[in-house]
Amino acid sequence: MSYLKFDKNLLINLEQSLAMEMLRTNQAGAYHCTTLPGCNTRKQHGLLVIPVESMENKSHVLLSSLDETVIQHGAPFNLGLHRYSGGVYSPAGHKYIREFDCEDVPRMTYRVGGVILTKEKIFISRENRLLIRYTLVEAHSPTTLRFRPFLAFREVNSLCVANDAINRAIEPVSNGIATCLYDGFPTLYMQFNKKAAWVDEPNWYNGIEYVKDMERGVPYTEDLWVPGYFEVPIKKGESIIFSAGVSEAKPRSLAKMYETEIAGRTPRTSFFNCLKNSAKQFYIRRGDGMYLISGFPWGVVLARNTFMALPGLTLAIDHKADFEAIMDTALKALLNFAETGELSATIKGIDLPDIPLWAMWAMQQYAKNAGIPAAAERYLTAATKLIDRISAGEYPNLYIDKDTALLSTDGHEKAVSWMNSTLNGAPVVRRTGKLVEFNALWYNALVFAASMAENVPGMDAKRQQWLDLADRMKAPFVDTFLNESGYLYDYVDDNYAEPSVRPNMAIAIGLDNSPLDRRQRKSVLDVVTRELLTPKGLRTLSPKSYGYRPASLGSPDEREFAMHNGPARPWLIGFYADAYLRVFGMSGIGYIDRMLIGFEDEMSKGCIGSLSQLYDGNPPYTGRGAVSHATNVAEVLRTYRTLKRFDTSAQ
């Protein structure tokens, strides 16, 4: 039985099934995303969504959806589903759904009278091509399938409006057609593995609504262009493959292409396998390197998210070579910025002050996987350059105190940490001065770099310098951040200490090297457990603190304000679990294992097989934001592998 299987009763209940989404990517930036019954509920949904290089590599929806119609005895049964103005769902094809499972590939089964039809979708790796295989399992009379493509040709965050500027031209190609609605866009090729009849029937379908956008208080209605339809006869037991891509395919190759692609897939038969598949969806391979996208459907390549998510998305699933490739790309951009001030064209936020600190944390995770000597060989030179610039006061917006060696940063006008929501250009959570996780990461980086430098010829003096810096900041860290209530201030700016209970202290106690001793870690851990822990990660603010907003709901401004003021973030569970196991040792394994159950429950909710960007801070902990988020998947995976590899000798 499939690990991810959903029956008719759930699927035909649109109130339930429209809240469940599926995502597929091709590791080249393209994706397919929609709800389980196939009704698009976000403007970012689409059957084929690709980055367009000539348009700043922004994602664009080419093929929004494909309506299938089963024809028997001249009677059409449309399997499509759209929401139109006034909340009308048409043509209500969901009533023919019998089941959906997602073990190897997403497979929907429809029943129309005596006809049983399955539909399976798969992306071709590193190629902007989606294949859909239709198999007629049962039929008692001649059957024809009709396919009506809904075209958008727009940027994912825009909407299409009926217009006369479109190019209506249709070019016949082998077993299909090619079309391009606007100049500058790639041509879309739609083909079959057998001869298909094309019927011109051009029309705008007006007033299609996206209910998720309606809920978010943003524009939500668009018009889509349907140039006509295909008709293909199909026999019982026969499979037909539809291809949508930006280059012409050889129809005879489609069946082999499909089988080759599916052979390399990891079946989604367990919690770990679901997350492993989700992890690989964030990989992007381009000519100039390999990257991680921050999330879907509206993520981009972000420096902080890259270094934070990299260990979990690669090392935790035994993809060491991918870690090295992504790290090489990101580290090159970071060092170039550190030395020249030049920003990366692809990796956004490379200039933020905590990026080198997270980069060195990622190196440390590599060392735990590959060994200190291997890490030193690959990353000691880079770590040395970063530490030297920081300790010399030459890294932008990082200032080192000569007496305490603590770091400070200016976050008055710009969000400088991962709590980066903004309103009218100003940070919602204004964190400035000495930030708790910045300094914990700095201490950790110094001790880790010293461990890499040990026994490396010519590095003795540098190693001792780093250890001296770490030793110098240890007592000031405790004096600055640890308060009488037993937890850590979030930041300290001159004489002001921010008392809000936030999860950044969990990072400080979860690092391998912490300025806090075991007793102090436990004191902080107790507060985090009592006020921040939920089944979906750590809250971004304690319910006891001023300004707590448990859910990111309402208008765009209301959601932005709430984002870091209450909702829970699954990725923080990685640092919480590390801290818990360091404090309680083997006795903590069962507790952390039970915590992961809350995340396993999410495999059949929201974006199936993945984790949302954030979850409400209060029950029932509903998922919000991006449907699949890199750091969340990464740190839950890393926690899972930590439990499996936990060694009492490390305590």
C-alpha positions as CSV (number, residue, x, y, z in Angstrom):
1,M,0.0,0.0,0.0
2,S,1.3,3.4,-0.9
3,Y,2.5,5.7,1.9
4,L,0.8,8.6,0.2
5,K,-2.6,7.5,-1.0
6,F,-5.9,9.4,-0.9
7,D,-9.3,8.0,-1.6
8,K,-12.4,9.3,-3.4
9,N,-14.2,10.6,-0.3
10,L,-11.4,13.0,0.4
11,L,-10.7,14.0,-3.2
12,I,-14.2,14.9,-4.2
13,N,-14.6,17.0,-1.0
14,L,-13.1,20.3,-2.4
15,E,-13.0,21.9,1.0
16,Q,-10.4,19.3,2.0
17,S,-8.7,18.4,-1.3
18,L,-8.1,22.0,-2.5
19,A,-6.0,22.6,0.7
20,M,-3.7,19.8,-0.4
21,E,-1.0,20.5,-3.0
22,M,1.6,18.6,-5.0
23,L,4.9,19.8,-6.3
24,R,7.4,18.5,-8.9
25,T,10.6,20.1,-10.1
26,N,13.3,19.3,-12.6
27,Q,16.5,20.6,-10.8
28,A,16.8,23.3,-13.4
29,G,14.4,25.8,-11.8
30,A,11.2,24.6,-13.5
31,Y,8.3,23.2,-11.6
32,H,4.8,21.9,-11.7
33,C,2.5,22.7,-8.8
34,T,-1.3,22.4,-8.3
35,T,-3.8,20.9,-5.9
36,L,-4.6,17.2,-5.8
37,P,-7.8,17.4,-7.8
38,G,-6.0,19.6,-10.3
39,C,-7.7,23.0,-9.7
40,N,-5.2,25.8,-9.5
41,T,-5.7,27.9,-6.4
42,R,-2.7,30.2,-6.6
43,K,-1.4,32.4,-9.5
44,Q,1.9,30.5,-9.0
45,H,0.3,27.2,-9.8
46,G,0.8,25.7,-13.3
47,L,1.5,22.6,-15.2
48,L,4.7,23.9,-16.7
49,V,6.4,26.8,-14.9
50,I,10.0,27.6,-16.0
51,P,12.6,30.3,-15.4
52,V,13.2,32.5,-18.5
53,E,16.9,33.4,-18.8
54,S,16.2,36.6,-20.8
55,M,13.8,37.8,-18.1
56,E,16.2,37.7,-15.2
57,N,15.6,34.0,-14.7
58,K,12.2,34.7,-13.2
59,S,9.7,31.9,-13.2
60,H,6.9,32.1,-15.8
61,V,3.7,30.0,-16.2
62,L,3.6,28.8,-19.8
63,L,1.0,26.0,-19.6
64,S,-1.4,26.7,-16.8
65,S,-3.4,23.5,-17.0
66,L,-4.6,20.8,-19.4
67,D,-8.3,19.7,-19.4
68,E,-8.8,16.1,-20.3
69,T,-12.2,14.9,-21.7
70,V,-13.2,11.3,-22.1
71,I,-15.5,10.7,-25.1
72,Q,-17.6,7.6,-25.5
73,H,-20.5,7.2,-27.9
74,G,-20.1,10.9,-28.8
75,A,-20.7,11.9,-25.1
76,P,-18.0,14.1,-23.5
77,F,-17.0,13.7,-19.8
78,N,-14.7,16.6,-18.9
79,L,-12.2,15.8,-16.1
80,G,-11.0,19.4,-15.7
81,L,-11.6,21.6,-12.7
82,H,-11.5,25.4,-12.5
83,R,-13.0,28.0,-10.2
84,Y,-14.7,30.9,-11.9
85,S,-16.1,34.2,-10.7
86,G,-18.7,33.8,-8.0
87,G,-17.1,30.7,-6.6
88,V,-18.4,28.4,-9.4
89,Y,-16.4,25.2,-10.0
90,S,-16.5,24.0,-13.6
91,P,-16.5,21.5,-15.3
92,A,-16.4,19.6,-12.0
93,G,-14.2,16.8,-13.2
94,H,-13.3,16.0,-9.6
95,K,-16.5,13.9,-9.3
96,Y,-14.9,11.3,-11.5
97,I,-11.8,10.9,-9.3
98,R,-11.5,7.5,-7.6
99,E,-8.0,7.7,-5.9
100,F,-4.7,9.4,-5.9
101,D,-1.3,8.0,-4.9
102,C,2.1,9.4,-5.0
103,E,4.6,6.6,-4.4
104,D,6.8,6.7,-7.6
105,V,5.0,9.4,-9.5
106,P,1.7,11.3,-8.9
107,R,-1.0,9.0,-10.2
108,M,-4.7,9.9,-10.4
109,T,-7.3,7.3,-11.2
110,Y,-10.6,8.4,-12.8
111,R,-13.8,6.4,-13.4
112,V,-16.3,7.5,-16.0
113,G,-19.1,4.9,-16.3
114,G,-17.2,1.7,-17.5
115,V,-14.0,3.7,-18.3
116,I,-11.1,3.6,-15.8
117,L,-8.3,6.0,-16.8
118,T,-5.0,6.7,-14.9
119,K,-2.9,9.8,-15.3
120,E,0.7,10.0,-14.2
121,K,3.0,13.1,-14.3
122,I,6.8,13.2,-14.3
123,F,9.4,15.9,-14.9
124,I,12.5,15.2,-17.0
125,S,15.5,15.9,-14.9
126,R,17.3,19.1,-15.8
127,E,15.1,19.6,-18.9
128,N,12.1,21.9,-19.1
129,R,9.8,19.1,-20.1
130,L,6.8,17.6,-18.4
131,L,5.4,14.2,-19.4
132,I,1.9,13.0,-18.6
133,R,1.1,9.3,-19.2
134,Y,-2.5,8.3,-19.7
135,T,-3.4,4.6,-19.5
136,L,-6.9,3.3,-20.3
137,V,-7.2,0.5,-17.8
138,E,-10.8,-0.4,-18.6
139,A,-13.3,0.4,-21.4
140,H,-16.2,-1.4,-23.0
141,S,-16.5,0.6,-26.1
142,P,-14.3,2.8,-28.4
143,T,-12.8,5.7,-26.5
144,T,-11.3,9.1,-27.5
145,L,-9.4,11.5,-25.3
146,R,-9.6,15.3,-25.8
147,F,-7.0,17.6,-24.4
148,R,-7.6,21.4,-24.1
149,P,-4.5,23.4,-23.1
150,F,-4.9,26.6,-21.0
151,L,-2.1,29.0,-21.7
152,A,-0.8,31.9,-19.6
153,F,2.7,33.0,-20.7
154,R,3.2,35.3,-17.7
155,E,5.4,35.8,-14.7
156,V,4.3,33.8,-11.7
157,N,3.4,36.7,-9.6
158,S,1.4,38.4,-12.3
159,L,-2.0,37.7,-13.8
160,C,-3.1,37.4,-17.5
161,V,-5.9,39.6,-18.9
162,A,-7.7,38.9,-22.2
163,N,-5.9,41.0,-24.9
164,D,-5.4,41.4,-28.6
165,A,-1.6,41.4,-28.4
166,I,-1.2,37.7,-28.3
167,N,0.3,35.8,-31.2
168,R,-2.4,33.3,-32.3
169,A,-0.2,31.4,-34.6
170,I,-0.1,27.6,-34.3
171,E,2.8,25.7,-35.9
172,P,2.3,22.0,-36.6
173,V,5.1,19.8,-35.3
174,S,5.4,16.0,-35.1
175,N,2.3,14.7,-33.4
176,G,1.5,18.1,-31.9
177,I,1.8,21.9,-32.1
178,A,4.1,24.7,-31.1
179,T,3.0,28.2,-30.0
180,C,4.4,31.3,-28.4
181,L,1.9,34.0,-27.2
182,Y,4.4,36.9,-26.8
183,D,7.8,38.0,-28.1
184,G,10.6,37.2,-25.8
185,F,9.1,34.0,-24.4
186,P,10.2,30.5,-25.3
187,T,8.1,28.5,-27.7
188,L,5.9,25.9,-26.1
189,Y,5.8,22.5,-27.8
190,M,2.9,20.2,-27.0
191,Q,3.2,16.7,-28.5
192,F,2.0,13.1,-28.1
193,N,3.8,9.8,-28.7
194,K,1.1,8.9,-31.3
195,K,-0.7,10.9,-34.0
196,A,-3.0,13.5,-32.5
197,A,-5.6,15.5,-34.4
198,W,-5.5,19.3,-33.6
199,V,-8.7,21.3,-33.8
200,D,-8.5,25.1,-33.9
201,E,-11.1,26.6,-31.5
202,P,-9.4,29.8,-30.1
203,N,-11.0,31.3,-27.1
204,W,-10.4,33.3,-23.9
205,Y,-11.6,31.6,-20.7
206,N,-12.4,34.6,-18.5
207,G,-12.8,35.0,-14.8
208,I,-10.7,32.1,-13.5
209,E,-10.2,32.7,-9.7
210,Y,-7.4,31.7,-7.4
211,V,-8.9,31.2,-4.0
212,K,-5.6,31.2,-2.1
213,D,-4.8,34.6,-3.5
214,M,-8.2,35.8,-2.6
215,E,-7.6,34.8,1.0
216,R,-4.3,36.6,1.0
217,G,-5.9,39.9,-0.1
218,V,-4.0,40.1,-3.4
219,P,-5.4,40.2,-7.0
220,Y,-6.8,36.7,-7.8
221,T,-8.7,36.7,-11.2
222,E,-7.3,36.1,-14.6
223,D,-8.2,35.1,-18.2
224,L,-6.4,32.2,-19.9
225,W,-6.0,31.5,-23.6
226,V,-7.2,28.2,-25.1
227,P,-6.2,27.9,-28.8
228,G,-8.1,24.7,-29.4
229,Y,-7.8,21.0,-28.5
230,F,-6.2,17.7,-29.4
231,E,-8.1,14.4,-29.9
232,V,-6.5,11.0,-29.6
233,P,-8.2,7.6,-29.8
234,I,-7.1,5.2,-27.1
235,K,-7.6,1.4,-26.7
236,K,-8.0,-0.6,-23.6
237,G,-4.6,-1.3,-22.1
238,E,-2.9,1.4,-24.2
239,S,-0.8,4.3,-22.8
240,I,-0.6,7.7,-24.4
241,I,2.2,10.2,-23.4
242,F,1.7,13.9,-23.6
243,S,4.8,16.1,-23.6
244,A,5.0,19.8,-22.8
245,G,8.4,21.4,-23.3
246,V,10.4,24.3,-24.7
247,S,12.1,22.2,-27.4
248,E,10.7,19.8,-29.9
249,A,10.7,16.1,-28.8
250,K,10.9,13.0,-30.9
251,P,7.5,11.3,-30.3
252,R,9.0,7.8,-30.5
253,S,11.4,8.7,-27.7
254,L,8.8,9.8,-25.2
255,A,8.0,6.3,-23.8
256,K,11.6,5.5,-23.3
257,M,12.2,8.9,-21.8
258,Y,9.4,8.3,-19.3
259,E,10.7,4.9,-18.3
260,T,14.3,6.0,-17.9
261,E,13.2,8.9,-15.7
262,I,11.0,6.9,-13.4
263,A,13.7,4.2,-12.9
264,G,15.9,6.6,-11.0
265,R,13.2,7.8,-8.5
266,T,13.1,7.1,-4.8
267,P,9.7,5.7,-3.9
268,R,7.8,7.8,-1.3
269,T,7.3,4.8,0.9
270,S,8.4,6.4,4.2
271,F,8.8,9.7,6.1
272,F,12.5,9.8,5.2
273,N,11.9,9.0,1.6
274,C,9.3,11.7,1.3
275,L,11.8,14.3,2.7
276,K,14.6,12.9,0.6
277,N,12.6,13.5,-2.6
278,S,11.6,16.9,-1.3
279,A,15.2,17.8,-0.6
280,K,16.3,17.1,-4.1
281,Q,13.6,19.4,-5.5
282,F,15.4,22.4,-4.2
283,Y,18.6,21.7,-6.3
284,I,19.1,23.9,-9.3
285,R,21.9,23.1,-11.8
286,R,22.9,25.9,-14.2
287,G,25.9,26.4,-16.4
288,D,27.7,28.5,-13.9
289,G,27.2,26.2,-10.9
290,M,24.8,24.5,-8.6
291,Y,22.4,26.3,-6.3
292,L,19.6,25.8,-3.8
293,I,16.2,27.5,-4.2
294,S,14.7,28.8,-0.9
295,G,11.2,27.4,-1.5
296,F,8.3,26.9,-3.8
297,P,6.3,28.3,-5.5
298,W,7.9,31.8,-5.1
299,G,11.4,31.1,-3.8
300,V,14.7,32.4,-5.1
301,V,18.3,31.6,-4.5
302,L,19.2,33.2,-1.1
303,A,22.6,33.1,0.5
304,R,21.4,32.6,4.1
305,N,19.0,29.9,3.2
306,T,21.6,28.2,1.1
307,F,24.1,27.8,3.9
308,M,21.4,27.0,6.5
309,A,19.7,24.3,4.4
310,L,22.8,22.9,2.6
311,P,23.8,20.2,5.2
312,G,20.3,18.8,5.6
313,L,19.4,18.8,1.9
314,T,22.6,17.0,0.9
315,L,24.6,15.3,3.7
316,A,21.5,14.0,5.5
317,I,20.6,12.1,2.4
318,D,24.1,11.0,1.5
319,H,24.6,13.5,-1.3
320,K,28.1,14.6,-0.3
321,A,29.1,15.5,-3.9
322,D,26.1,17.8,-4.2
323,F,27.1,19.5,-0.9
324,E,30.5,20.2,-2.4
325,A,29.2,21.5,-5.7
326,I,26.6,23.8,-4.1
327,M,29.1,25.0,-1.5
328,D,31.8,25.7,-4.1
329,T,29.3,27.9,-6.0
330,A,28.1,29.8,-2.9
331,L,31.5,30.1,-1.3
332,K,33.0,31.6,-4.5
333,A,30.3,34.3,-4.5
334,L,30.8,34.9,-0.7
335,L,34.5,35.3,-0.9
336,N,34.3,37.5,-3.9
337,F,31.9,39.8,-2.0
338,A,34.2,39.8,1.1
339,E,37.2,40.7,-1.0
340,T,35.7,43.1,-3.6
341,G,32.2,44.1,-2.4
342,E,30.7,42.7,-5.6
343,L,27.3,41.2,-5.3
344,S,26.2,38.0,-6.9
345,A,23.8,38.2,-9.8
346,T,22.2,34.9,-8.8
347,I,22.6,34.5,-5.0
348,K,20.5,37.2,-3.3
349,G,21.5,38.6,0.1
350,I,25.2,37.6,-0.1
351,D,26.0,41.0,1.6
352,L,24.1,40.3,4.8
353,P,26.4,40.3,7.9
354,D,25.6,36.8,9.2
355,I,26.3,35.0,5.9
356,P,29.9,34.1,6.7
357,L,28.9,32.8,10.1
358,W,26.3,30.5,8.5
359,A,28.8,29.5,5.8
360,M,31.2,28.3,8.5
361,W,28.4,26.4,10.3
362,A,27.8,24.6,7.0
363,M,31.5,23.7,6.8
364,Q,31.3,22.3,10.3
365,Q,28.5,20.0,9.3
366,Y,30.6,18.8,6.4
367,A,33.4,18.1,8.8
368,K,31.1,16.0,11.0
369,N,30.2,13.9,7.9
370,A,33.6,13.7,6.0
371,G,36.0,14.3,8.9
372,I,38.1,17.2,10.0
373,P,41.0,16.5,7.7
374,A,38.8,16.5,4.6
375,A,37.0,19.7,5.8
376,A,40.3,21.4,6.4
377,E,41.6,20.5,3.0
378,R,38.5,21.9,1.3
379,Y,37.5,24.8,3.5
380,L,40.3,25.9,5.9
381,T,41.6,28.6,3.5
382,A,38.1,30.1,3.0
383,A,37.3,30.0,6.7
384,T,40.7,31.7,7.4
385,K,39.9,34.5,5.0
386,L,36.4,35.1,6.5
387,I,37.6,35.0,10.1
388,D,40.5,37.3,9.3
389,R,38.2,39.9,7.7
390,I,35.7,39.7,10.6
391,S,38.4,39.9,13.3
392,A,40.1,42.8,11.6
393,G,36.8,44.7,11.5
394,E,36.8,44.7,7.7
395,Y,33.6,42.7,7.0
396,P,30.6,44.9,6.1
397,N,28.2,45.6,8.9
398,L,30.0,43.4,11.4
399,Y,31.9,45.2,14.2
400,I,34.1,43.4,16.6
401,D,34.7,44.8,20.1
402,K,38.4,44.8,20.8
403,D,37.9,44.0,24.5
404,T,35.2,41.4,24.5
405,A,35.5,40.0,20.9
406,L,31.7,40.2,20.6
407,L,30.2,41.1,17.3
408,S,27.6,43.8,16.7
409,T,25.7,44.9,13.6
410,D,23.5,47.8,12.6
411,G,19.9,46.6,12.0
412,H,18.1,49.9,12.7
413,E,17.1,50.5,9.0
414,K,17.6,47.1,7.4
415,A,16.7,43.6,8.5
416,V,20.1,41.9,9.1
417,S,19.1,38.5,10.4
418,W,16.8,35.6,9.3
419,M,13.9,37.5,10.9
420,N,13.8,39.6,7.8
421,S,10.1,40.7,7.3
422,T,9.7,44.3,6.4
423,L,6.9,46.9,6.3
424,N,7.4,50.1,4.2
425,G,11.1,49.2,3.9
426,A,11.7,49.0,7.6
427,P,12.3,45.8,9.6
428,V,9.2,44.5,11.5
429,V,11.5,42.9,14.1
430,R,14.2,45.5,14.6
431,R,17.2,43.6,15.8
432,T,20.4,45.6,16.2
433,G,23.6,45.7,18.2
434,K,24.8,42.4,19.6
435,L,22.5,39.6,18.3
436,V,22.5,36.4,20.3
437,E,22.8,34.0,17.4
438,F,25.5,36.1,15.6
439,N,27.7,35.9,18.6
440,A,27.0,32.2,19.3
441,L,27.8,31.4,15.6
442,W,31.0,33.5,15.8
443,Y,32.2,31.6,18.9
444,N,31.3,28.3,17.3
445,A,33.2,29.3,14.1
446,L,36.4,30.2,15.9
447,V,36.5,27.0,17.8
448,F,35.6,24.9,14.7
449,A,38.2,26.7,12.6
450,A,40.8,26.0,15.3
451,S,40.0,22.3,15.1
452,M,40.5,22.4,11.3
453,A,43.9,24.1,11.7
454,E,45.2,21.6,14.2
455,N,48.1,19.7,12.8
456,V,48.1,21.8,9.6
457,P,51.7,23.1,9.0
458,G,52.1,26.8,9.4
459,M,48.7,27.3,11.1
460,D,49.8,27.1,14.8
461,A,49.9,30.8,15.3
462,K,46.6,31.4,13.5
463,R,44.9,28.6,15.5
464,Q,46.0,30.0,18.8
465,Q,44.8,33.4,17.8
466,W,41.3,32.0,17.1
467,L,41.3,30.1,20.4
468,D,42.3,33.2,22.2
469,L,39.5,35.2,20.6
470,A,37.0,32.5,21.5
471,D,38.2,32.4,25.1
472,R,38.1,36.2,25.3
473,M,34.4,36.3,24.3
474,K,33.2,33.4,26.4
475,A,32.6,35.3,29.7
476,P,31.3,38.5,28.0
477,F,28.8,36.4,26.1
478,V,27.4,35.0,29.3
479,D,27.4,38.4,31.0
480,T,25.8,40.1,28.1
481,F,23.0,37.7,27.1
482,L,22.2,35.3,30.0
483,N,19.6,37.0,32.3
484,E,18.3,36.3,35.8
485,S,15.3,34.5,34.4
486,G,17.6,31.8,32.9
487,Y,17.2,32.5,29.2
488,L,19.1,34.6,26.7
489,Y,18.3,38.2,25.6
490,D,17.6,38.3,21.9
491,Y,19.9,41.2,21.3
492,V,21.7,43.9,23.3
493,D,22.1,47.4,22.0
494,D,24.2,49.6,24.2
495,N,22.3,49.6,27.5
496,Y,19.1,48.1,26.1
497,A,18.6,44.3,26.4
498,E,15.6,42.9,24.4
499,P,13.7,40.6,26.8
500,S,11.3,39.0,24.3
501,V,11.5,35.2,24.3
502,R,12.6,34.3,20.8
503,P,14.0,31.1,19.3
504,N,17.4,32.6,18.4
505,M,18.6,31.4,21.8
506,A,17.9,27.9,20.6
507,I,20.6,28.3,18.0
508,A,23.0,29.5,20.7
509,I,22.5,26.3,22.8
510,G,22.3,23.9,19.8
511,L,25.7,24.7,18.3
512,D,28.5,22.2,18.8
513,N,30.6,24.8,20.5
514,S,28.8,27.1,22.8
515,P,30.0,29.8,25.3
516,L,27.4,28.3,27.8
517,D,28.1,25.3,30.0
518,R,25.7,22.4,30.3
519,R,23.8,23.8,33.3
520,Q,23.3,27.1,31.5
521,R,22.2,25.4,28.3
522,K,19.6,23.4,30.3
523,S,18.3,26.6,31.8
524,V,17.8,28.2,28.4
525,L,16.4,24.9,27.0
526,D,13.7,24.8,29.7
527,V,12.5,28.2,28.7
528,V,12.5,27.4,25.0
529,T,10.6,24.1,25.7
530,R,8.0,25.8,27.9
531,E,7.3,28.9,25.8
532,L,8.3,28.2,22.2
533,L,8.1,24.5,21.4
534,T,5.2,23.3,19.3
535,P,4.6,20.0,17.3
536,K,5.7,22.0,14.2
537,G,8.9,23.6,15.4
538,L,9.7,26.6,17.6
539,R,7.5,29.7,17.7
540,T,9.2,32.9,16.6
541,L,7.9,34.6,19.7
542,S,6.5,33.4,23.0
543,P,2.8,33.8,23.6
544,K,3.8,35.6,26.9
545,S,5.8,38.3,25.0
546,Y,4.3,41.5,23.7
547,G,3.1,41.5,20.1
548,Y,2.5,37.7,19.8
549,R,0.6,36.9,16.6
550,P,0.1,33.1,16.2
551,A,-1.0,33.1,12.5
552,S,0.2,34.9,9.4
553,L,-3.2,35.8,8.0
554,G,-5.0,38.8,6.6
555,S,-3.7,41.5,4.3
556,P,-0.1,41.4,3.0
557,D,0.9,43.9,5.7
558,E,-0.8,41.9,8.4
559,R,0.9,38.7,7.3
560,E,4.3,40.4,7.1
561,F,3.9,41.8,10.6
562,A,2.9,38.3,12.0
563,M,5.6,36.3,10.1
564,H,8.3,36.5,12.9
565,N,6.0,37.3,15.8
566,G,4.5,34.0,16.7
567,P,4.2,31.4,13.8
568,A,6.4,28.3,14.3
569,R,9.3,27.4,12.1
570,P,10.2,23.7,11.6
571,W,13.9,24.4,10.8
572,L,14.5,25.5,14.4
573,I,13.9,22.0,15.6
574,G,17.3,21.0,14.3
575,F,19.1,23.3,16.9
576,Y,16.5,22.4,19.6
577,A,17.2,18.7,19.1
578,D,20.9,19.2,19.1
579,A,20.7,21.1,22.4
580,Y,18.3,18.6,23.9
581,L,20.6,15.7,23.1
582,R,23.6,17.5,24.5
583,V,21.9,18.2,27.7
584,F,20.1,14.9,28.2
585,G,22.2,12.4,26.2
586,M,20.7,9.0,25.3
587,S,17.7,9.7,27.5
588,G,16.6,12.4,25.1
589,I,16.4,10.2,22.0
590,G,12.9,9.0,22.6
591,Y,11.6,12.5,23.2
592,I,13.1,13.9,20.0
593,D,11.9,10.9,18.0
594,R,8.3,11.6,19.3
595,M,8.7,15.2,18.2
596,L,9.3,14.1,14.6
597,I,5.9,12.5,14.5
598,G,4.4,16.0,14.3
599,F,6.3,16.5,11.0
600,E,5.5,13.1,9.7
601,D,1.8,14.0,10.0
602,E,2.5,16.8,7.5
603,M,3.5,14.4,4.7
604,S,-0.2,14.0,3.9
605,K,-1.2,17.6,4.4
606,G,-0.5,20.9,2.7
607,C,2.1,20.2,0.0
608,I,2.2,16.4,0.3
609,G,5.6,14.9,1.0
610,S,7.1,18.3,2.1
611,L,6.9,21.0,4.7
612,S,5.4,24.5,4.5
613,Q,7.3,27.7,5.3
614,L,5.7,28.3,8.6
615,Y,2.9,27.0,10.9
616,D,0.5,28.7,13.2
617,G,1.8,29.1,16.7
618,N,-1.5,27.8,18.2
619,P,-3.5,24.6,17.5
620,P,-4.2,23.2,15.0
621,Y,-0.9,24.5,13.7
622,T,-2.0,25.1,10.1
623,G,0.8,25.5,7.5
624,R,1.2,28.8,5.7
625,G,3.4,30.6,3.3
626,A,5.5,28.8,0.7
627,V,4.2,25.2,0.2
628,S,7.6,23.7,0.3
629,H,10.5,25.3,2.2
630,A,14.2,24.4,2.0
631,T,15.4,25.1,5.5
632,N,12.4,23.3,7.0
633,V,12.9,20.1,5.0
634,A,16.7,20.3,5.6
635,E,16.7,20.6,9.4
636,V,14.0,18.0,9.9
637,L,16.1,15.7,7.7
638,R,19.3,16.6,9.7
639,T,17.4,15.9,13.0
640,Y,16.2,12.6,11.6
641,R,19.7,11.5,10.7
642,T,21.2,12.8,14.0
643,L,18.9,10.5,15.8
644,K,19.9,7.5,13.7
645,R,23.6,8.2,14.1
646,F,23.5,9.4,17.7
647,D,26.6,8.3,19.6
648,T,26.8,8.4,23.4
649,S,30.5,8.9,23.2
650,A,29.9,12.4,21.7
651,Q,28.3,13.6,24.9
